[in-house]
Amino acid sequence: MSAAVLSGKELSAAIRAETAERAAALTAAGTEPRLAVVVATADESSAWYVRSIAKAAGKAGITCDIVDLGATASPESIRARLAELSADERVHGIILQTPLPAGASLQELAGAIAFEKDVDGANPVSLGRLAAGLPAFAPATAEAVVRVLEHHTIELTGRHVAVVGRSMVVGKPVAHLLLNANATVTVCHSRTRELAAVTSAADVVVAAVGRAGMVTADHVAPGAVVIDVGTNPTEDGGLAGDVDADSVSGKAGALTPVPGGVGPVTTALLLSHTVRAAGG
Amino acid sequence: MSAAVLSGKELSAAIRAETAERAAALTAAGTEPRLAVVVATADESSAWYVRSIAKAAGKAGITCDIVDLGATASPESIRARLAELSADERVHGIILQTPLPAGASLQELAGAIAFEKDVDGANPVSLGRLAAGLPAFAPATAEAVVRVLEHHTIELTGRHVAVVGRSMVVGKPVAHLLLNANATVTVCHSRTRELAAVTSAADVVVAAVGRAGMVTADHVAPGAVVIDVGTNPTEDGGLAGDVDADSVSGKAGALTPVPGGVGPVTTALLLSHTVRAAGG
């Protein structure tokens, strides 16, 4: 028995098609949807990711401005630029790309992104509003997890979901989205004792730790659904998930692939959020 | 065997004494710490609670303004008054008392409380900042849970805590505070399947459901620590916890009493937050 493959490609294509339609309608009505990606790093995989967003935005009819402040930008200058973009009526979505220069904190700086334009849910305000059930954008990766589950009609109400990882980018926001979907949610992390026992009690395991192959068959109950959020670069230039797929797929009921699972849905949601922020 | 009693009285007295000292120092330096409690209800138990805060504030040397807008106040007028108090330099802490008039939402209105003055952590921004590890006030009840555990030297790192209840006032913020303290956290709620099995897997159970006696011995592991956040009014004018103490105390290792557990610490923390907000 091999676990069912929970692909994100079909869902991603559907979100992109809908986004392109809404972008075209907005543009026809005189509003050109525009996303600003603020970069302050010379990191190569970041540059690759930003180019892939810009390309996807272009295909969807969204203008993407890459605002490169250089790898030595000060926190103050980054904050000032975010505030400027927040006030700029032509800009609808703002992303602050990581990594950031030493001394700069994503959460502190993201507070300068107007929450209405915070299409990757980086401003702590967005998390607070999500938790309160108020309108806000979730981090695209966290939302992608829930959207993939829903797309594959995996019931969440009353089900026990273990989230491995407690970051502000995935673990914490996905916990709130899952609670909003009426799941019982356990958040595990590096200090969790007997991790395998805790995650094996769950119907669904979300792996968001950023360590290749960390989640193995020992961590999942027979038949469980496993969502792999990991995008760890491999030596040969590829991507490895947080889940050891060879080990897990013989035991789990279903598993998202890496690449081709949560990743493409994340990018599609960033664009979808931008169009919504533009009023589409 | 009967569970150890985790009293909040000693801790509450210590926080109050420290708060009174800081309030006196602030007043001597020319800053009179001031708390505004905004009320828009004719509810009797709310009025009782507000009087008890005002009395405790007075004892601590904190001026407490009860701003009664009446039970028919519109959401707009409540929001306007909160914004006015947020801008008033003489006011250091602001609480919006519940219940609110029909059509008014605590989370939406609390967005108008400046987070620096949000001494009961009602603004969703405060929750987001707590989750991000940025300075913010937690809801006093949620913080009281963690302070009681710490006061009784109950280790949290790596321990599994089940929180029953997912409100913005207790369940969600206490989950973040417990994660910050390196606990593994499970949030359960009304839709959780097999609640007793889930909570019985935890080292610590936090009951915050608002239903008298809901948590019984079936819900707790032998020797577990149980924190009772419930303050359900009884017919004879007393208070009943969410935990059925008679049932649980024969099985749990330790249990907070109601009254005298989390409650007095909550009030003390509200005052402590106000003095901190005033710079003390």
Boltz contact constraints between the chains, C-beta under 6 A:
constraints:
  - contact:
      token1: [A, 107]
      token2: [B, 132]
      max_distance: 6.0
  - contact:
      token1: [A, 124]
      token2: [B, 128]
      max_distance: 6.0
  - contact:
      token1: [A, 124]
      token2: [B, 129]
      max_distance: 6.0
  - contact:
      token1: [A, 124]
      token2: [B, 132]
      max_distance: 6.0
  - contact:
      token1: [A, 125]
      token2: [B, 125]
      max_distance: 6.0
  - contact:
      token1: [A, 125]
      token2: [B, 128]
      max_distance: 6.0
  - contact:
      token1: [A, 127]
      token2: [B, 128]
      max_distance: 6.0
  - contact:
      token1: [A, 127]
      token2: [B, 131]
      max_distance: 6.0
  - contact:
      token1: [A, 128]
      token2: [B, 124]
      max_distance: 6.0
  - contact:
      token1: [A, 128]
      token2: [B, 125]
      max_distance: 6.0
  - contact:
      token1: [A, 128]
      token2: [B, 127]
      max_distance: 6.0
  - contact:
      token1: [A, 128]
      token2: [B, 128]
      max_distance: 6.0
  - contact:
      token1: [A, 129]
      token2: [B, 124]
      max_distance: 6.0
  - contact:
      token1: [A, 131]
      token2: [B, 127]
      max_distance: 6.0
  - contact:
      token1: [A, 131]
      token2: [B, 172]
      max_distance: 6.0
  - contact:
      token1: [A, 132]
      token2: [B, 107]
      max_distance: 6.0
  - contact:
      token1: [A, 132]
      token2: [B, 124]
      max_distance: 6.0
  - contact:
      token1: [A, 132]
      token2: [B, 168]
      max_distance: 6.0
  - contact:
      token1: [A, 157]
      token2: [B, 191]
      max_distance: 6.0
  - contact:
      token1: [A, 158]
      token2: [B, 191]
      max_distance: 6.0
  - contact:
      token1: [A, 158]
      token2: [B, 193]
      max_distance: 6.0
  - contact:
      token1: [A, 166]
      token2: [B, 179]
      max_distance: 6.0
  - contact:
      token1: [A, 168]
      token2: [B, 132]
      max_distance: 6.0
  - contact:
      token1: [A, 172]
      token2: [B, 131]
      max_distance: 6.0
  - contact:
      token1: [A, 179]
      token2: [B, 166]
      max_distance: 6.0
  - contact:
      token1: [A, 179]
      token2: [B, 187]
      max_distance: 6.0
  - contact:
      token1: [A, 182]
      token2: [B, 191]
      max_distance: 6.0
  - contact:
      token1: [A, 184]
      token2: [B, 188]
      max_distance: 6.0
  - contact:
      token1: [A, 184]
      token2: [B, 192]
      max_distance: 6.0
  - contact:
      token1: [A, 185]
      token2: [B, 187]
      max_distance: 6.0
  - contact:
      token1: [A, 186]
      token2: [B, 186]
      max_distance: 6.0
  - contact:
      token1: [A, 187]
      token2: [B, 179]
      max_distance: 6.0
  - contact:
      token1: [A, 187]
      token2: [B, 185]
      max_distance: 6.0
  - contact:
      token1: [A, 188]
      token2: [B, 184]
      max_distance: 6.0
  - contact:
      token1: [A, 191]
      token2: [B, 157]
      max_distance: 6.0
  - contact:
      token1: [A, 191]
      token2: [B, 158]
      max_distance: 6.0
  - contact:
      token1: [A, 191]
      token2: [B, 182]
      max_distance: 6.0
  - contact:
      token1: [A, 192]
      token2: [B, 184]
      max_distance: 6.0
  - contact:
      token1: [A, 193]
      token2: [B, 158]
      max_distance: 6.0
